[in-house]
Amino acid sequence: MTGCGAATVHATAVALNGRAVLIRGASGSGKSALALHMIALGAGLIADDRTHLSVREGALIASAPATLPALIEARFIGLLPVPLHPAAPVLAVVDMDRSTDERLPPPATCDILTITLPLFAGDVGGHLGPALFLMLKTGSLPIPCPNP
């Protein structure tokens, strides 16, 4: 997605310490499951399945659409009530439809509403939730590594 202004997108957003991760992907790709994992670690849900994005002061801001209920889907369990976290600037994007076989992948980016953000593959295993949680907790992104 490119352009200016604002948009509501098919994505989930999770936040901690005033920073957010935007989780995008096809229906059934695991967006809500990853968000649930991060919420269990202590992150907050901004929005599940639909996220409003806008640009403010050079940052991409994720917020809940006005009509979004305070719920998250737990597949095969049901809809769970959860307090929604306030809007937050997006630190990084996870694409659940993207995969990598590289142990230390080179940095990737994506552009959303003219803002360039780090992009991570979503199909990388069970450590993704804790790794993203740590990024939100510290505000730090991975250090680029030379390929071995």
C-alpha positions in Angstrom: 0.0 0.0 0.0 1.4 3.4 -0.9 0.0 6.9 -0.9 -0.8 9.6 1.6 -3.4 10.3 4.2 -5.0 7.4 6.0 -6.4 3.9 5.4 -8.1 1.1 7.2 -6.3 -2.2 6.4 -6.7 -5.9 6.9 -4.1 -6.2 9.7 -3.7 -6.6 13.4 -1.7 -4.2 15.6 -0.1 -4.9 18.9 1.7 -2.4 21.1 4.0 -2.1 24.1 5.8 0.9 25.6 4.3 3.3 23.1 5.4 1.3 20.0 3.4 -1.0 17.7 3.9 -3.9 15.4 1.6 -4.2 12.4 0.8 -7.8 11.5 -0.6 -8.3 8.0 -1.5 -11.4 6.0 -4.3 -13.3 4.4 -7.3 -14.5 6.4 -6.2 -17.5 8.4 -2.5 -16.8 8.2 -2.0 -16.4 11.9 -2.3 -12.7 12.6 -4.5 -13.1 15.6 -2.5 -16.1 16.9 0.7 -14.1 16.9 -1.1 -11.2 18.6 -2.5 -13.5 21.3 1.1 -14.8 21.9 2.4 -11.2 22.3 -0.6 -10.3 24.5 0.1 -13.3 26.8 3.7 -11.9 27.2 2.3 -8.5 28.2 1.7 -6.5 25.0 -1.6 -4.7 24.3 -4.0 -5.1 21.4 -4.6 -2.0 19.3 -6.9 -3.7 16.8 -7.6 -7.2 15.5 -8.2 -7.9 11.8 -8.8 -4.3 10.8 -6.4 -1.5 11.7 -6.7 2.2 10.9 -3.4 3.7 9.8 -2.5 7.4 9.5 0.7 9.5 9.3 1.5 12.0 12.0 4.8 13.8 12.5 6.6 11.5 10.1 5.4 8.3 11.8 2.9 5.7 10.8 0.2 5.5 13.5 -1.9 2.4 14.2 -5.2 2.8 15.9 -8.5 0.9 16.2 -11.3 1.9 13.8 -14.1 3.6 15.6 -16.5 0.8 15.1 -14.1 -2.1 16.0 -15.2 -4.1 19.1 -12.7 -4.8 21.8 -12.3 -8.5 20.8 -9.7 -10.8 19.4 -10.3 -14.0 17.6 -8.9 -17.1 19.1 -9.3 -19.7 16.4 -11.2 -22.8 17.4 -12.1 -21.1 20.8 -14.1 -18.0 20.0 -14.0 -14.2 20.3 -12.3 -13.1 23.5 -12.9 -9.6 25.1 -9.7 -7.7 25.5 -9.1 -4.0 26.4 -7.8 -2.0 23.4 -4.5 -0.3 23.6 -4.3 3.4 22.5 -2.9 4.4 19.1 0.9 4.0 18.7 3.6 4.6 16.1 4.4 1.5 14.1 8.0 0.2 14.7 7.9 -2.7 12.3 5.6 -4.7 10.0 5.2 -8.5 10.0 3.9 -10.2 6.8 2.4 -13.6 7.8 2.4 -14.6 4.1 6.2 -14.0 3.8 8.7 -16.7 4.7 12.4 -17.0 4.8 14.9 -19.9 5.0 17.7 -17.6 6.1 18.8 -17.9 9.7 20.0 -14.2 9.7 18.0 -12.6 6.8 19.1 -9.3 5.3 17.0 -6.3 6.3 13.8 -5.9 4.3 11.5 -2.9 4.2 8.0 -1.9 3.0 6.4 1.4 2.3 3.0 2.2 3.9 1.4 5.6 3.3 4.9 6.9 2.3 6.5 5.7 5.5 9.3 3.1 5.1 9.3 0.5 7.8 11.3 -2.7 8.6 9.5 -5.8 7.3 9.8 -9.3 8.9 8.7 -12.6 7.6 5.8 -14.1 9.6 6.4 -17.8 8.8 9.6 -18.3 10.9 8.6 -20.3 13.9 7.5 -20.0 17.6 10.2 -17.5 18.5 8.6 -14.7 16.5 6.2 -13.5 19.2 8.9 -13.2 21.9 11.3 -11.5 19.4 8.7 -8.9 18.4 7.8 -8.4 22.1 11.5 -7.7 22.9 11.7 -5.2 20.0 8.6 -3.4 21.3 9.9 -3.5 24.9 13.3 -2.0 24.0 12.5 0.0 20.9 15.5 -1.8 19.2 15.5 -3.5 15.8 17.7 -6.4 14.9 21.4 -5.6 14.1 22.1 -6.3 10.4 24.4 -9.3 10.1 26.7 -10.2 7.3 25.6 -13.4 5.6 27.9 -16.2 6.8 
